[in-house]
Amino acid sequence: MAAISGHWAFAFGVLGNIVSFIVFLSSLPTFYKIYKKKSTEGYQSIPYMVALFSSMLWIYYAFLKTNTTLIITINSFGCFIETIYVGLYLFYAPKKVRVQTVKMLVLFVVADFGVIVLVTQFLFKGAARGQAVGWICLVFSLCVFVAPLGIVRQVIKTKSVKYMPLLLSVFLTLSAVMWFFYGLLVKDINIAIPNILGFILGIFQMVLYIIYNKKEKAILKEQKLPEKIQNHVIIVDENNNQKLPELTEEQIIDIVKLGSLISSGKIHVASCLHNSICGVEAAKVENMPKLQTAEP
């Protein structure tokens, strides 16, 4: 039974590595946009710095435990790719944002991680050290899932999903499922527990994206009506309450000009019955009496 559980744990660990690999790469479209526009716009660096710090912690935790190769592999890649993301963000961020990001980076990566390593090395020994680091990893894994909520607040405030990466939410949810079962099978609550919250928050973000994406499309549709509809005028016969053929503004201007010419006597008009084309010769038309307007 233990062997079967071990095989399933390995399977979910491998799937967790694959999905987490996609999670780390899912931010590539975001940074491609930043690269194309040469600006970080409304994007935030907090999720990437928290993810970097979390990966570093999990590597430290994995070295204190046994049979944690799958945790080391994916988090090593996480450290690598998140470092690139943060570097690109710093390169294209405005000066004020860049300074704030550097301060947070020093606080997370240098100060906090250094303090955690020193404290756990000197104050804990053996299995207790692994347990202490495990609880710290649990807390910061929760922070990784909570970090995108800053973007969620921005989505609700602006009613726009422009800066909300849907792919990241989708793959974070799938990753949470895989690592939850892995942690459950290897009986490691430090891995299993945070992924429960990760799954819940991932579903919430996807639902929010669907709701506000529909609203945003509806607003854009109302703001950009086709010009041919905007330029049409509907004429209503007040006596019969019937709609007459629609006329464009250009047609109305032509009619007004034509009426002015008729009333001034500059052109002659031949009447046609049943709206058929009159076969009146030009010479006959010229001999027809002119329409006269009644003087008030």
C-alpha positions in Angstrom: 0.0 0.0 0.0 2.9 2.3 0.9 4.5 1.5 -2.5 1.3 2.4 -4.4 1.0 5.7 -2.4 4.6 6.4 -3.2 4.0 5.9 -7.0 1.0 8.2 -6.9 3.0 10.8 -4.9 5.7 10.7 -7.6 3.1 11.0 -10.4 1.5 14.1 -8.8 4.9 15.5 -8.1 5.9 15.2 -11.7 2.6 16.7 -12.8 3.1 19.4 -10.2 6.5 20.2 -11.8 5.0 20.4 -15.3 2.1 22.6 -14.3 4.3 24.8 -12.1 6.8 25.1 -15.0 3.9 26.5 -17.1 2.9 28.7 -14.2 6.3 30.3 -14.1 6.2 30.8 -17.9 2.6 32.1 -18.0 3.9 35.6 -17.2 5.9 35.7 -20.4 3.1 37.4 -22.4 2.9 40.1 -19.6 6.6 40.9 -19.9 6.5 40.7 -23.7 3.9 43.5 -23.5 6.2 45.4 -21.1 9.1 44.9 -23.6 7.0 46.1 -26.6 5.7 49.2 -24.8 9.0 49.9 -22.9 6.9 50.5 -19.8 5.5 48.5 -16.9 2.2 50.5 -17.1 -0.1 49.3 -14.3 1.6 46.0 -13.7 2.9 45.3 -10.2 6.2 43.6 -9.1 4.9 42.2 -5.8 3.7 38.8 -7.1 7.0 38.1 -8.8 9.1 39.0 -5.8 6.9 37.0 -3.5 7.2 34.0 -5.9 11.0 34.4 -5.9 11.2 34.5 -2.1 8.9 31.5 -1.8 11.0 29.4 -4.2 14.1 30.2 -2.3 12.4 29.1 1.0 11.2 25.9 -0.5 14.7 25.0 -1.8 16.0 25.6 1.7 13.2 23.5 3.2 13.9 20.7 0.6 17.6 20.5 1.7 16.5 19.9 5.3 14.2 17.0 4.3 14.6 13.7 2.5 13.2 12.6 -0.9 12.5 16.1 -2.0 14.1 16.1 -5.5 10.9 17.2 -7.2 10.6 20.2 -4.9 14.2 21.2 -5.6 13.9 21.0 -9.4 10.8 23.1 -9.8 11.8 25.8 -7.3 15.3 26.1 -8.8 13.7 26.9 -12.1 11.3 29.3 -10.2 14.3 31.2 -8.8 15.8 31.5 -12.2 12.8 32.7 -14.1 11.5 35.0 -11.3 14.9 36.7 -11.1 14.7 37.4 -14.9 11.1 38.8 -14.4 12.2 41.1 -11.6 15.2 42.2 -13.6 13.1 43.1 -16.6 10.6 44.9 -14.4 13.3 47.0 -12.8 14.7 47.8 -16.3 11.4 49.2 -17.7 9.9 50.6 -14.5 9.7 54.4 -13.9 12.3 55.8 -11.6 10.0 56.1 -8.5 8.6 52.5 -9.0 12.1 51.2 -9.6 13.3 52.6 -6.2 10.4 51.1 -4.4 10.9 47.7 -6.1 14.6 47.6 -5.2 13.7 48.4 -1.5 11.2 45.5 -1.4 13.7 43.2 -3.2 16.4 43.9 -0.6 13.9 43.4 2.2 12.5 40.1 0.9 15.5 38.4 -0.7 18.5 39.7 1.3 17.2 40.6 4.8 14.3 38.3 5.4 15.8 35.2 3.8 19.1 35.8 5.6 17.4 36.2 8.9 15.4 33.0 8.5 18.5 31.0 7.6 20.5 32.4 10.5 17.7 32.0 13.1 16.8 28.4 12.1 20.4 27.3 12.0 21.3 28.6 15.4 18.0 28.1 17.3 16.8 24.8 15.9 18.4 21.4 15.4 17.5 18.2 13.6 13.9 17.6 12.7 12.8 20.7 14.6 14.7 22.9 12.1 12.8 21.3 9.2 9.5 21.8 10.9 10.2 25.4 11.7 11.2 26.1 8.1 8.2 24.1 6.9 5.8 26.4 8.7 7.6 29.5 7.4 7.2 28.0 3.9 3.6 27.4 4.5 3.0 31.0 5.5 4.8 32.4 2.4 3.1 30.0 0.1 -0.2 31.5 1.3 1.3 34.9 0.4 2.1 33.7 -3.1 -1.6 32.9 -3.6 -2.8 36.1 -1.9 -0.4 38.4 -3.7 -2.5 38.6 -6.9 -5.4 40.0 -4.8 -3.8 43.4 -5.3 -4.6 43.0 -9.0 -8.1 41.8 -8.1 -8.7 45.0 -6.2 -7.5 47.0 -9.2 -9.9 45.0 -11.4 -12.8 45.8 -9.2 -11.9 49.4 -8.9 -11.3 50.0 -12.6 -13.9 47.5 -13.8 -11.3 46.3 -16.3 -9.3 43.0 -16.6 -6.5 44.6 -18.6 -3.9 44.0 -16.0 -5.2 40.7 -14.7 -3.2 37.7 -16.2 -5.9 35.0 -16.7 -3.3 32.4 -17.6 -1.5 32.8 -14.3 -4.8 32.3 -12.4 -5.7 29.2 -14.4 -2.3 27.5 -14.0 -2.0 28.5 -10.3 -5.3 26.7 -9.7 -4.1 23.6 -11.5 -0.8 23.7 -9.7 -2.6 24.0 -6.3 -4.5 20.8 -7.1 -1.4 18.8 -8.1 0.7 19.9 -5.1 -2.2 19.4 -2.7 -2.4 15.7 -3.6 1.4 15.4 -3.6 1.5 16.8 0.0 -1.4 14.6 1.0 0.3 11.4 -0.3 3.7 12.2 1.2 2.0 13.3 4.5 3.5 16.8 4.4 0.9 19.3 5.7 3.3 22.2 4.9 2.8 21.4 1.2 -0.9 20.3 1.3 -2.5 23.1 3.4 -1.5 26.3 1.4 -2.7 24.7 -1.8 -6.2 24.5 -0.5 -6.3 28.2 -0.3 -4.5 28.5 -3.6 -7.3 26.5 -5.3 -10.1 28.6 -3.7 -8.4 31.9 -4.7 -7.6 30.7 -8.2 -11.3 29.9 -8.8 -12.3 33.3 -7.4 -9.9 35.1 -9.7 -11.2 33.2 -12.8 -14.8 33.9 -12.0 -14.0 37.6 -11.4 -12.2 37.7 -14.8 -15.2 36.3 -16.6 -17.6 38.8 -15.0 -15.6 41.9 -15.6 -14.5 40.8 -19.1 -18.1 40.6 -20.2 -18.9 44.0 -18.6 -15.9 45.6 -20.3 -16.9 44.2 -23.7 -20.4 45.5 -23.2 -19.2 49.0 -22.3 -16.8 49.1 -25.3 -19.7 48.0 -27.6 -21.9 50.9 -26.4 -19.1 53.4 -26.8 -18.2 52.4 -30.3 -21.5 52.3 -32.3 -21.1 51.8 -36.0 -21.0 55.2 -37.9 -23.6 54.1 -40.3 -26.1 53.8 -37.4 -25.0 57.1 -35.8 -25.4 59.0 -39.1 -28.9 57.7 -39.8 -32.0 59.7 -39.1 -35.4 58.1 -38.7 -38.4 60.2 -40.0 -41.8 59.4 -38.4 -45.1 60.3 -40.0 -47.0 61.9 -37.1 -50.4 61.3 -38.7 -50.0 57.5 -39.3 -47.3 56.8 -36.7 -45.3 55.0 -39.4 -41.6 55.1 -39.9 -40.6 56.4 -43.3 -37.3 55.3 -45.0 -34.2 56.2 -43.1 -32.1 59.1 -44.4 -28.5 59.9 -43.8 -27.4 63.4 -42.8 -25.9 63.8 -46.3 -29.2 62.9 -47.9 -31.0 65.4 -45.7 -28.6 68.2 -46.6 -29.2 67.4 -50.3 -32.9 67.5 -49.8 -32.7 70.9 -48.1 -30.5 72.3 -50.9 -33.0 70.9 -53.5 -35.9 72.5 -51.7 -34.1 75.8 -51.7 -33.5 75.6 -55.4 -37.1 74.7 -56.1 -38.5 77.5 -54.0 -36.2 80.0 -55.6 -37.4 78.9 -59.1 -34.0 77.9 -60.3 -35.1 74.4 -61.3 -38.3 72.8 -62.7 -40.0 69.7 -61.3 -42.0 67.1 -63.2 -44.4 65.0 -61.1 -44.4 61.2 -61.6 -47.3 59.0 -60.6 -46.8 55.8 -58.6 -43.1 56.6 -58.1 -42.3 55.3 -61.6 -39.6 56.8 -63.7 -41.0 59.5 -66.0 -40.0 59.4 -69.6 -40.3 63.1 -70.0 -37.9 64.6 -72.5 -35.7 67.4 -71.4 -37.3 69.8 -73.8 -40.8 69.1 -72.4 -39.6 69.6 -68.9 -38.2 73.0 -69.7 -41.7 74.1 -71.1 -43.5 73.1 -67.9 -44.6 75.8 -65.6 -42.4 76.6 -62.6 -43.5 75.9 -59.1 -44.3 79.1 -57.3 -44.1 79.5 -53.6 -47.0 81.3 -51.9 -46.0 84.6 -50.3 -47.2 84.9 -46.7 
